[in-house]
């Protein structure tokens, strides 16, 4: 047989094998993406709702008798905080933008520099200081994110200018 014909047949076989492999890889990817569709679970111990990879944990806060809910991030710090609930804290004032409370025991941390803080953010400063922010501002400090108060519109009026009593529960 002619050398050119053999090389031509070999190239056609290689192309067909490549196309076959690509088609099978695409089928495998679409099968895997369908496995996660419509997945929803609820953990009755923490009121956590899992929708695929989205985890939403809610807690209740009562601040000076006013009720708020907060959505928590899914991280080690938050899980440890939830294990400590219910809590009743006397939070102190700082800088006209935050209320803080120092725990006796450390929480796990994964701090970062957020560059800005938003009204309603709930953060951990260091490993023992829980902070609720009632004003938005820029920052250079590092925090571990815990979550955010869902509707913080009137939070600054509720917390006032001094210490505040905060109850946190599931």
C-alpha positions in Angstrom: 0.0 0.0 0.0 1.0 3.5 -0.7 2.7 5.4 2.2 0.5 8.4 1.7 -2.7 6.3 2.0 -1.5 4.7 5.2 -0.7 8.1 6.7 -4.1 9.4 5.6 -5.9 6.4 7.2 -3.9 6.8 10.4 -4.8 10.5 10.6 -8.5 9.7 10.1 -8.4 7.0 12.8 -6.7 9.5 15.3 -9.3 12.1 14.5 -12.2 9.7 15.0 -10.7 8.5 18.4 -10.3 12.1 19.5 -13.9 12.9 18.6 -15.2 9.8 20.4 -13.2 10.8 23.6 -14.5 14.4 23.5 -18.1 13.2 23.1 -17.8 10.9 26.1 -16.2 13.6 28.2 -19.1 15.9 27.5 -21.6 13.2 28.4 -19.8 12.6 31.7 -19.9 16.4 32.6 -23.6 16.7 31.9 -24.3 13.6 34.0 -22.4 15.1 36.9 -24.1 18.5 36.7 -27.5 16.8 36.7 -26.7 14.9 39.9 -26.8 18.2 42.0 -30.0 19.6 40.5 -32.9 20.1 42.9 -31.0 18.9 46.0 -32.5 20.3 49.2 -31.9 19.2 52.7 -32.7 20.7 56.1 -30.7 20.1 59.3 -33.4 20.3 62.0 -30.7 20.9 64.7 -29.5 24.2 63.3 -32.4 25.3 61.0 -29.8 25.1 58.2 -31.3 24.8 54.7 -29.0 23.3 52.0 -29.8 24.0 48.4 -27.1 22.4 46.4 -23.9 24.1 47.7 -25.8 27.1 49.1 -26.0 26.9 52.9 -28.2 29.4 54.8 -28.2 29.6 58.6 -30.5 32.0 60.4 -30.4 33.2 64.0 -32.6 35.5 65.9 -31.3 38.6 67.7 -33.2 40.7 70.2 -31.6 44.1 70.7 -33.1 46.4 73.4 -36.4 44.5 72.9 -36.4 44.8 69.0 -36.3 41.6 67.0 -33.9 41.0 64.1 -32.9 37.9 62.0 -29.4 37.4 60.7 -28.1 35.1 57.9 -24.8 33.5 58.9 -22.0 32.4 56.7 -21.1 28.7 56.7 -17.7 28.6 58.4 -16.1 27.1 61.5 -16.5 30.3 63.5 -20.2 30.4 62.9 -20.7 26.7 63.7 -18.9 27.2 67.0 -21.0 30.3 67.8 -24.2 28.4 67.1 -23.1 25.7 69.5 -22.9 28.3 72.3 -26.5 29.6 71.7 -28.6 30.9 73.3 -26.6 33.8 74.5 -27.4 37.0 76.4 -24.7 39.6 76.0 -24.1 43.1 77.3 -22.4 44.7 74.4 -20.3 47.8 74.8 -20.1 50.8 72.5 -17.0 51.6 70.3 -16.3 54.4 67.8 -19.9 55.3 67.2 -20.3 52.5 64.7 -20.1 49.2 66.6 -21.1 47.2 69.6 -18.7 44.5 70.9 -18.5 41.7 73.4 -15.4 39.7 74.6 -16.0 36.0 75.1 -14.1 34.1 77.8 -13.1 31.4 75.3 -11.7 31.8 71.8 -13.6 31.0 68.7 -11.9 29.6 65.6 -10.8 32.3 63.1 -10.3 32.9 59.4 -9.6 36.6 59.3 -9.3 38.8 56.3 -9.3 42.5 55.6 -12.7 43.4 54.2 -11.7 47.1 53.3 -15.3 48.2 54.1 -17.9 47.3 56.8 -21.6 47.5 56.1 -24.4 48.3 58.6 -25.6 45.0 60.0 -22.3 43.0 59.5 -21.5 40.6 62.3 -17.8 39.9 62.6 -15.3 38.4 65.0 -12.3 40.6 65.9 -9.3 38.6 67.0 -10.5 35.3 68.4 -12.8 36.4 71.2 -14.5 39.7 70.3 -18.0 39.5 68.7 -18.8 42.8 66.9 -22.1 44.0 65.5 -21.7 47.0 63.2 -24.5 49.6 63.0 -22.8 52.0 60.6 -21.0 51.5 57.3 -17.4 52.6 56.9 -14.0 51.8 55.4 -11.5 49.8 57.5 -8.0 48.5 57.6 -8.7 46.0 60.4 -8.9 42.2 59.9 -12.1 40.3 60.9 -13.6 36.8 60.6 -16.9 37.1 58.9 -19.8 35.6 60.8 -22.9 37.0 59.0 -25.2 39.9 58.5 -28.4 41.2 60.0 -31.1 40.8 57.3 -32.9 44.2 57.8 -30.5 46.6 59.5 -32.2 49.8 58.3 -33.0 51.1 61.8 -30.2 49.2 63.7 -28.4 52.5 64.5 -31.5 53.8 66.3 -32.2 50.6 68.2 -28.7 50.2 69.6 -28.4 53.8 70.8 -25.1 55.3 72.0 -24.2 53.2 75.0 -24.1 49.6 76.0 -26.8 47.4 74.7 -28.4 44.1 75.8 -28.4 41.5 72.9 -30.0 38.1 73.0 -29.0 35.6 70.3 -30.9 32.4 69.7 -31.6 29.8 67.0 
